[in-house]
Structures are given as C-alpha cells and as structure tokens.
Amino acid sequence: MILQFLGNGIVNGSLIAITALGFSLVYNTTRVFHIAYAGIYVWAGYVLYVFMDYLHWPVITSFLMAILAAALLSVSCEAFLYAPLMRRGRSQNAIMISSVGMLILLVSLSELFFGNVARYPDFSLSGTFLDNKLFFSGIRLISLLVCMTMLGLFFLFLNYSKMGIRIRALRDDELLSRVFGIKTGRLKVFLFILSGVFVATASGLSGLDVGINPHLGIPVFINAFVALVIGGIGRFDGPVLGGLLLGIIQAMTEYFFDSRWVMMLTFILLLLFLLIRPKGLIPEKSRTF
C-alpha cells in the first residue's frame, strides 16, 4: 500500500513541479508575485472542459486550446497590468495587490459561468498494474510522462539555447541585460507565455483526472510557492526538486496520518524553510568580491 501512495506522490509531485516552474519563470525574472497565476490555472481547466464537453473537440485539440487560452491570459496580465504599473514606478506591493485583484476577477467569472460545483471532462483511459501492489490510471501515467518530458526539454532549452542564456541573464540582472542589448520587454512576454503553457498543462492533466472547480487554483498556487521556497528562490531547477519532494511528502502524510493534515504540513514546511533555510535546498549562486 505504501508503494501506491509513493507512486501517487511522484505523479502529484511532477504536476506541482511544472506548476512551480511556470511560477518561477515569472517571479525569478520579473520579481512579480504573480498570484493571478492561480486564476489562470482555473480557467485553463475550464477551457479544456468547454471544448471537450460542449464543443466535442478531440482531447488533444481541446488541450491545445486550453494552453492557448492560458498563454493569452498570462501575457495579458503582463501587458495590461504589470508592465503599465512598472512604467509608472509602482511598488512591488502595489503590483502584488493588483495581481490579487486579477485573481478575484478570474475566480468570480469562473463561478459566474460554471457555478461552484466541480466539472469533469468526459474522458477516460484504462489503467495498468505495474505490479500486484501498484496501480496507475492511464491519465496519471500520461501526466507523469508529459511532465517529465516537458521538464527535460525545458532544461535543455535553458542550458543550450541562446534564448536560454538570455533568460538566465534577465534572471541575474535586468539592467545589465539591457546594456548588453537584450530586449527584456519581449523576453518577459515570452516568459509569461511559457508560464501559461506550464500552468495550462498542469491544469489540463489534473482536470482530466480529478475535475476542475473555481477554488482549485489557490491550493495549487500554495503548493507551487512552497515548492519554490523548498527548492530555492532564484533558480529554475529548485522548484522542480521542491515540487517532487513536496508531492512525496504530502502522499506520505496521507498514508501515515490523514488527508486533512496535508495543507497543515505544507505550511509547516514553508515556515521551517523560511526560518531555518530561506535559500532552499539549492541556494542561488552568488558572486563574492
């Protein structure tokens, strides 16, 4: 039985990992605490649901539309909310409050159009037994494969492409990046789009498995932020490690105690890391002079 919980923890951890990575793409490069990210997660799931159940589109095409919708919402937050406030010299606190307002708007609209009940896309796959004690549904196996593939491709892109070099430069020093001719405005737009792709993927895979409701975004966002803190703020590999560890820890909490303890333990982990190891498991590299 413990193997089943451990396997579920790895799958959930991979979903947390790509969600945390999408959040870190924005936070590590722009320092914007993108709370509206939780609302984008919710709407990506609903877009998938609408295209599958109302329009009867194939699952892959519906998934692509959910990704497109999340990318548009994400880049709209940058173009019409964050960037104008930054140009006017508003503080990070003011930008964060505006992001909370955007989250409230997105959640309220989802409640208006879809109600408060959970929605379940009409989709099913047969599961498989890896051995006589470990069972995975088809969608959970696909979730694990998709998440690991996306993470692998992203880090290849980050480490071995010119765009990846620019992203790392923007993360380290925006002013110096502009001095060296990097078009930071366009790069930020690209990062918000990529962030939307990651969050829509996590939302869609989770929605196909357990459904979607308007209030699902906040706990998902909390997990993503805790994974970022555990792994290490300022890095892109840290949130992935933090997400995988958090998924396993939460699964073991369910096994040894109860699912009602999961969020409490998550907050305890967050507090412990902020107090004892605020730089996370993989601290951001810094130069000493």
Number of C-alpha atoms within 10 A of each C-alpha: 8 13 12 14 18 19 18 23 22 20 24 24 28 29 30 33 32 27 34 32 32 26 30 31 23 24 17 21 22 18 14 19 20 25 23 26 29 29 29 27 30 28 26 29 33 26 21 30 28 17 19 20 17 10 10 12 16 12 19 11 13 21 24 17 18 29 27 18 20 32 26 16 22 27 21 16 21 22 16 10 15 22 16 13 17 15 8 8 10 12 10 15 11 14 20 18 15 19 22 19 14 21 22 16 14 22 23 17 15 19 15 11 9 15 13 14 12 14 20 17 22 12 14 11 12 8 13 12 10 9 7 6 10 16 17 17 15 14 18 21 15 15 23 18 13 17 23 17 11 14 18 12 11 16 14 12 14 17 13 11 12 10 15 16 14 17 24 19 19 22 20 18 11 17 12 12 18 14 9 9 8 18 14 19 13 9 16 21 19 16 24 26 24 23 25 29 25 28 32 32 26 27 32 30 22 18 23 23 19 12 20 27 22 26 18 18 23 19 12 22 23 19 25 28 25 25 33 34 27 29 30 26 23 25 23 24 18 25 34 28 23 29 31 22 22 29 26 21 20 23 25 20 19 16 15 9 11 12 14 10 12 17 15 11 15 20 14 12 18 21 15 13 19 15 10 9 15 17 18 22 18 18 16 15 9 7 4 4 3
